[in-house]
Amino acid sequence: MQTGQIMRFLIILLAGFFVVSCAGPKVYQIDLIPAPDVFAEGLVNPFPEKPPIGKDAPYNGILYATDRLPAEKTFLTPESQEDEVYYKNKRGTLLRLGMGRIEIDRRIFGGRQDISWDEVRRISLEKNRLNSYPLQIKDIQEFGVLDRSYHIFSSKKALATKSSKPAKKYAGLINKKLAISKKKDIYIYVHGYNTVFEDPLLVASELWHYMGYDGVFIAYSWPATPRGLAYLADLDTARLASRNLRLFLEYLSEETDVENIHIVGYSMGTRVTTYALQDSALIYKGESHEKIHKKLHIGNVMLIGSDLDRGVFTGFMLDGVLNVPSTLNIYMSDTDSALGASNWLFERARLGEAWVANRPPKLFVDYLKENPNLRFIDVTSAKDAASGNGHHYFTASPWVSSDLLLTLMYGFSPEQRGLKKDGYGMWEFGKDHLARLRKLLKTMDPELLKVNK
């Protein structure tokens, strides 16, 4: 690494260190995201009349998969560190399956225990909330290790516990939930860098909440390290974690009744996602998308704020990565300062950055025309997309979250979601986005937009 790069790296790491080091021991929480405008404006109602998660549900929580090492304690004490309550921030290699139960911090309701589903729906759809509503994990239940994640380098002690029971139990819960769902689809959220175990479970729960809890949502918690100083080390960890994600996708495709598996990759989690897709493309090289889909069932893949080198991604396309998913949707922004810092550090354009002057090379424009399942979506002009450091727009912007959820829930094309195509084959948000979306949704079959009863 050259001297200039080292200095840039140190500046970025020190900035990250001072932000992270201020955190103290406490229960990890995130606030409920702003209501996506498609719901807040009443264009679509995602919520059924009765609570979808209750005594009749196969499980009451969010499913997860993680290759972090288990923590020695599974409860919070004043002496414990907030980032290692359930699992450590270390590589575990084996993939563990389980479920976490999520709750709203009831102190916001004065400690009340009788929060009704109608109250939850009202809060969720408020356009301009006066209060924040923190979400936290109540507890988790680990089912065990996915048997196909054991390998020849596993310890004898670990191999002695190998069993197919955890995989069967996990798949059984998924199949029971799919049986009562409108869509027989699985959704997987793959988080980014500088993240604790709990975060992806909470984010996945938010997204699933605004989907009316249809289908099955899974949080994939790879062993990212919640320290700014671990950025470069986590690049290797992301590559390692991608193998378990690939095995997990194969397992879900082979042992559940899923029709499509949709993946939402965020920030460095897009590396985990694209590496898994790339490896699958090489394994099935030469086969058509139709044949690969029968084996893997990969549907819509969303890459948000991707920190992947744009040139590396080009190589993935040359190796046939587009044959794996039904669509590959790449969200990009011109106001994402986190990716700007990464560009500055590596001196290479990032996949999630908008093109300079919004003008991609002509060869790439021609490629987009020939491959309509590859979609670049510029969020620069979307409402609140530049808030904060501009990197969290998929939850911060009610336009972008609406766009993401309309894709996951209904599989709508960019045109059906009210996006405009520019002269280069890219999609963007116009100033009249909500008006366009309202008009388009009125032309949709009302039965299509109904939620589960």
C-alpha positions in Angstrom: 0.0 0.0 0.0 1.5 3.4 -1.0 2.1 6.2 1.6 -0.9 8.2 0.4 -3.2 5.3 0.7 -1.9 4.5 4.2 -2.6 8.1 5.4 -6.1 8.0 3.9 -6.8 4.7 5.5 -5.6 5.9 8.9 -7.9 9.0 8.7 -10.9 6.9 7.9 -10.1 4.4 10.7 -9.6 7.1 13.3 -12.9 8.7 12.3 -14.6 5.3 12.7 -12.9 4.7 16.0 -14.1 7.8 17.7 -17.7 7.1 16.6 -17.7 3.5 17.7 -15.7 4.0 21.0 -18.5 6.3 22.4 -20.9 3.3 22.7 -21.5 2.0 26.2 -22.9 -1.2 27.5 -26.7 -1.3 26.8 -29.3 -3.3 25.1 -28.8 -2.9 21.3 -31.7 -1.1 19.7 -32.7 0.5 16.4 -35.6 2.9 15.8 -38.5 1.8 13.6 -37.8 3.1 10.1 -39.9 6.1 8.7 -43.1 4.8 7.2 -42.5 4.1 3.5 -44.5 6.6 1.5 -46.4 4.0 -0.5 -48.0 3.0 2.8 -48.0 6.3 4.6 -49.9 7.9 1.7 -52.4 5.1 1.7 -51.5 3.9 -1.7 -51.2 0.3 -0.4 -52.1 -1.2 2.9 -49.6 -3.9 3.9 -51.2 -4.9 7.2 -53.9 -7.5 7.7 -56.8 -6.8 10.1 -55.7 -9.4 12.6 -52.2 -9.9 14.0 -50.3 -12.1 11.5 -47.8 -13.3 14.2 -49.7 -14.9 17.0 -50.6 -18.2 18.6 -51.5 -19.8 15.3 -48.2 -18.9 13.6 -45.5 -21.6 13.2 -43.1 -19.4 15.0 -43.2 -15.9 16.6 -40.0 -14.1 15.7 -37.5 -13.6 12.9 -35.4 -16.5 11.7 -31.7 -16.1 11.4 -28.5 -17.8 10.2 -25.1 -16.9 11.5 -21.5 -18.1 11.3 -20.4 -16.1 14.4 -19.1 -17.9 17.4 -21.7 -18.3 20.2 -21.2 -16.0 23.2 -20.6 -17.6 26.6 -23.5 -15.7 28.1 -26.9 -15.2 26.5 -28.1 -12.4 28.8 -27.1 -8.8 29.4 -25.3 -7.7 32.6 -23.9 -4.3 33.5 -20.4 -5.7 32.9 -21.2 -7.3 29.5 -20.3 -5.6 26.2 -23.4 -4.8 24.1 -21.9 -6.2 21.0 -21.4 -9.8 22.3 -24.6 -10.7 24.1 -25.7 -13.7 22.0 -22.8 -14.2 19.6 -19.2 -13.0 19.5 -17.9 -10.8 16.7 -15.6 -13.6 15.6 -15.6 -16.1 12.8 -17.3 -19.4 13.7 -17.1 -21.1 10.3 -20.1 -23.3 11.1 -23.5 -21.9 10.2 -26.0 -21.8 13.1 -29.7 -21.6 12.7 -32.2 -20.0 15.0 -34.9 -17.5 15.8 -35.0 -14.2 17.6 -38.0 -12.6 19.2 -38.3 -8.9 18.7 -40.2 -6.3 20.8 -40.7 -2.6 21.0 -39.1 -1.0 24.0 -42.2 -0.7 26.1 -40.9 2.3 28.1 -42.1 4.5 25.2 -45.6 3.3 26.2 -45.0 3.9 29.9 -44.3 0.2 30.4 -47.7 -1.0 29.1 -47.9 -4.7 28.1 -51.3 -4.4 26.3 -50.2 -2.8 23.0 -52.8 -3.7 20.5 -52.3 -4.6 16.8 -54.4 -1.6 15.8 -52.0 0.7 17.7 -49.0 -0.9 16.1 -50.6 -0.4 12.6 -51.4 3.2 13.4 -47.8 4.0 14.6 -46.3 2.1 11.6 -48.3 4.2 9.1 -47.7 7.6 10.7 -46.1 9.9 8.1 -44.4 12.3 10.6 -43.9 10.5 13.9 -43.4 12.7 17.0 -41.8 9.8 18.9 -39.2 7.2 18.1 -40.1 3.5 18.6 -37.0 1.5 19.5 -36.9 -2.2 18.6 -34.8 -4.7 20.5 -34.3 -8.5 20.8 -36.2 -10.0 23.6 -34.5 -13.4 23.4 -33.2 -15.9 20.9 -33.5 -19.7 20.4 -30.7 -21.5 18.5 -31.8 -24.7 16.9 -28.2 -25.9 16.1 -25.7 -26.1 13.3 -26.7 -26.6 9.6 -25.2 -30.0 9.0 -23.9 -29.2 5.5 -21.7 -26.5 6.9 -19.4 -29.0 8.7 -16.2 -29.6 6.8 -12.9 -31.6 7.0 -11.3 -28.8 9.0 -14.0 -28.9 11.7 -12.8 -30.1 15.1 -13.5 -33.6 16.2 -15.5 -32.1 19.1 -17.7 -30.3 16.6 -18.0 -33.2 14.2 -19.2 -35.4 17.1 -22.3 -33.2 17.5 -23.2 -33.3 13.8 -26.9 -33.9 13.2 -29.5 -33.3 10.6 -32.2 -32.4 13.2 -31.5 -28.6 13.3 -31.8 -28.3 9.5 -35.0 -30.4 9.5 -36.6 -28.3 12.2 -35.6 -25.0 10.5 -36.9 -26.2 7.2 -40.1 -27.5 8.8 -40.9 -24.1 10.3 -40.2 -22.4 7.0 -42.5 -24.8 5.2 -45.3 -24.3 7.7 -45.1 -20.5 7.3 -44.9 -20.8 3.5 -48.1 -23.0 3.5 -50.1 -20.1 5.1 -48.5 -17.3 3.1 -49.8 -15.6 0.0 -46.3 -15.8 -1.6 -44.2 -18.9 -1.2 -41.1 -16.8 -1.1 -38.1 -16.4 1.2 -36.4 -13.1 1.8 -32.8 -12.8 3.1 -31.2 -9.6 4.5 -27.4 -9.6 4.5 -26.0 -6.7 6.6 -23.0 -4.5 6.1 -19.7 -3.7 7.9 -19.3 -2.6 11.5 -22.4 -4.5 12.7 -23.3 -6.6 15.7 -25.3 -9.8 15.6 -28.6 -8.2 16.7 -28.7 -5.5 13.9 -29.7 -7.6 10.9 -32.4 -9.4 12.9 -33.9 -6.0 13.8 -33.6 -4.6 10.2 -35.0 -7.8 8.7 -37.9 -7.5 11.2 -38.7 -4.0 10.1 -38.8 -4.9 6.4 -40.9 -8.0 7.1 -43.2 -5.9 9.2 -44.0 -3.6 6.3 -44.6 -6.7 4.1 -47.4 -7.7 6.4 -45.3 -10.7 7.6 -46.0 -12.6 4.4 -43.6 -15.3 3.3 -40.5 -16.0 5.3 -37.8 -13.4 6.2 -34.4 -14.5 7.4 -31.5 -12.4 8.8 -28.1 -13.5 7.7 -25.7 -12.3 10.3 -22.1 -12.9 9.1 -19.3 -12.1 11.6 -18.6 -8.4 10.8 -16.7 -6.6 13.5 -18.3 -3.6 15.1 -15.1 -1.5 15.0 -14.0 1.0 12.5 -10.4 -0.4 12.8 -11.6 -3.8 11.4 -12.6 -2.5 7.9 -9.8 -4.2 6.0 -10.0 -7.4 8.0 -13.7 -7.7 7.3 -13.1 -7.6 3.6 -11.6 -11.1 4.0 -14.3 -12.2 6.4 -17.0 -11.2 3.9 -15.3 -13.5 1.3 -15.2 -16.3 3.8 -18.8 -15.8 4.8 -20.0 -16.0 1.2 -19.3 -19.8 1.1 -21.8 -20.4 4.0 -24.3 -18.1 2.3 -24.0 -20.2 -0.9 -24.5 -23.4 1.1 -27.4 -21.9 2.9 -29.1 -20.9 -0.4 -28.6 -24.5 -1.7 -30.1 -25.9 1.5 -33.2 -23.6 1.3 -33.7 -24.5 -2.4 -33.4 -28.2 -1.8 -35.1 -28.7 1.6 -38.0 -26.2 1.6 -41.0 -25.5 -0.5 -39.8 -22.1 -1.5 -40.6 -20.8 -5.0 -38.2 -17.8 -5.0 -35.4 -16.6 -2.7 -34.9 -12.9 -2.7 -31.8 -11.3 -1.3 -31.3 -7.8 0.1 -27.5 -7.1 0.4 -26.4 -3.9 2.0 -23.0 -2.2 2.0 -20.2 -4.7 2.6 -22.9 -7.4 2.7 -23.2 -6.9 -1.0 -19.7 -8.5 -1.2 -21.0 -11.6 0.7 -24.0 -11.7 -1.6 -22.2 -11.2 -5.0 -19.4 -13.6 -4.0 -22.0 -16.3 -3.3 -23.7 -15.6 -6.6 -20.4 -15.6 -8.5 -19.4 -19.0 -7.0 -22.8 -20.4 -8.0 -22.3 -19.0 -11.5 -19.0 -20.8 -11.8 -20.5 -24.1 -10.4 -23.3 -24.0 -13.0 -21.3 -22.3 -15.8 -22.8 -23.0 -19.2 -26.3 -23.7 -17.9 -29.2 -21.5 -18.7 -30.9 -19.2 -16.2 -34.0 -21.5 -16.3 -32.0 -24.6 -15.3 -30.1 -22.7 -12.6 -33.3 -21.3 -11.2 -34.8 -24.8 -10.9 -31.9 -25.7 -8.6 -31.4 -22.4 -6.6 -34.7 -20.5 -6.9 -32.9 -17.1 -6.7 -35.3 -14.3 -7.5 -34.7 -10.6 -7.1 -31.3 -9.6 -5.7 -31.0 -6.1 -4.4 -27.5 -4.6 -3.9 -27.7 -1.4 -1.8 -24.8 0.9 -1.2 -22.5 -1.7 -2.6 -18.8 -1.3 -1.6 -17.7 -3.7 -4.3 -15.1 -2.5 -6.9 -17.0 -1.8 -10.1 -14.3 -3.5 -12.2 -14.5 -6.6 -10.0 -18.3 -6.7 -10.6 -17.7 -6.5 -14.4 -15.6 -9.6 -14.1 -18.5 -11.4 -12.3 -20.8 -10.5 -15.2 -18.3 -11.9 -17.7 -18.4 -15.2 -15.7 -22.2 -15.4 -16.0 -23.4 -14.0 -12.6 -26.6 -12.7 -14.3 -27.7 -16.2 -15.0 -28.2 -16.9 -11.3 -30.9 -14.4 -10.1 -34.1 -13.5 -12.0 -33.1 -9.8 -11.6 -30.1 -8.0 -10.2 -31.0 -4.5 -8.9 -28.1 -2.2 -8.1 -29.0 0.9 -6.1 -26.6 3.8 -6.4 -26.2 7.3 -5.2 -24.2 10.4 -5.8 -24.5 11.5 -2.1 -23.2 8.4 -0.4 -20.2 9.7 1.5 -19.3 6.3 2.9 -18.7 5.0 -0.7 -17.0 8.3 -1.5 -14.5 7.5 1.3 -14.0 4.0 0.0 -13.4 5.4 -3.5 -10.9 7.8 -2.0 -9.1 5.0 -0.1 -8.9 2.4 -2.9 -8.9 4.9 -5.8 -11.4 2.7 -7.6 -15.1 3.5 -8.4 -17.5 1.5 -6.2 -20.5 -0.3 -7.6 -23.0 1.7 -5.5 -21.7 5.1 -6.6 -23.5 7.0 -9.4 -21.6 7.3 -12.6 -19.5 10.5 -13.0 -21.8 13.0 -14.7 -24.3 10.1 -14.9 -22.7 9.0 -18.1 -21.6 5.3 -18.2 -19.5 4.1 -21.2 -21.4 3.4 -24.4 -20.4 -0.3 -24.3 -22.1 -0.6 -20.9 -25.2 1.2 -22.1 -25.5 -1.4 -24.9 -25.0 -4.2 -22.4 -27.9 -2.8 -20.3 -30.2 -2.9 -23.3 -29.3 -6.5 -24.0 -29.7 -7.6 -20.4 -32.9 -6.1 -19.0 -32.6 -8.2 -15.8 -29.7 -6.0 -14.8 -31.1 -2.8 -13.3 -29.2 0.3 -12.0 -31.4 2.5 -9.8 -30.1 6.0 -9.0 -31.6 7.3 -5.7 -29.7 10.6 -5.6 -32.9 12.6 -6.1 -35.1 10.5 -3.9 -36.6 12.1 -0.8 -34.2 12.1 2.2 -31.7 9.8 0.4 -28.9 12.2 1.4 -29.7 12.3 5.1 -27.0 11.4 7.5 -24.0 10.2 5.5 -26.2 9.2 2.6 -25.4 5.5 3.1 -28.5 4.4 4.9 -31.0 5.5 2.2 -32.8 2.2 2.0 -34.3 2.8 5.4 -34.0 6.6 5.7 -35.7 7.5 2.5 -39.5 6.7 2.4 -39.3 6.7 -1.4 -36.4 4.2 -1.6 -37.9 1.9 1.1 -41.2 2.0 -0.9 -39.4 1.0 -4.0 -37.6 -1.8 -2.3 -40.7 -3.2 -0.7 -42.8 -3.0 -3.9 -40.1 -5.1 -5.6 -40.0 -7.7 -2.8 -43.8 -7.9 -2.2 -45.1 -7.8 -5.8 -42.1 -8.2 -8.1 -43.0 -4.9 -9.8 -40.8 -3.7 -12.6 -39.1 -0.3 -12.4 -41.8 1.2 -14.6 -44.6 -0.2 -12.4 -42.8 1.4 -9.4 -42.9 4.8 -10.9 -39.3 5.1 -11.8 -38.1 7.0 -14.9 -35.5 5.7 -17.3 -32.7 8.1 -18.3 -31.0 8.3 -21.7 -28.4 5.6 -20.6 -30.7 2.9 -19.5 -30.5 3.8 -15.8 -33.6 4.2 -13.6 -34.2 7.3 -11.3 -36.7 9.0 -9.1 -38.4 12.0 -10.6 -39.7 15.0 -8.6 -43.2 13.8 -9.3 -42.4 10.2 -8.1 -45.4 9.9 -5.7 -47.9 11.3 -8.2 -46.6 8.8 -10.8 -46.7 5.9 -8.4 -50.3 6.8 -7.3 -51.4 6.9 -10.9 -49.7 3.6 -11.7 -51.1 1.7 -8.7 -54.6 2.7 -9.6 -54.2 0.7 -12.8 -53.1 -2.4 -10.9 -55.5 -5.3 -10.3 -56.9 -4.6 -6.8 -56.6 -8.3 -5.9 -52.9 -8.1 -6.4 -52.5 -5.4 -3.8 -54.5 -7.1 -1.1 -52.7 -8.4 2.0 -53.3 -11.7 3.7 -56.4 -11.8 5.8 
